[in-house]
């Protein structure tokens, strides 16, 4: 075999192995995978327990919510995990961000409307704005 053929075979094998690893990681992040999302809110535990019930009512029975005092007297930790496959990680992240905004500010701020007409060039920005609360670190 020539060097080019060996390099091609090695690259194909490495690419296949990488694909399997990435696919396995993505499937492990699916809803109901047991992953918990935690966020800290700068409010006392009693205040959080009263206010948090409203946003969580939408997912009644589909999520597990735990409240505990944050370390060093810095508020309350809200920990949420999916109990089944009906709630995605993105839904949980969005729920936690909106709950924190509601608890700390008293309102959920929404991004402004488009300032230009929709075009193919600004489609990625519109998609990022629409799904911005679902991804990233809490």
Order of alpha helices (4+ residues) and beta strands (2+ residues): alpha-beta-alpha-beta-beta-alpha-alpha
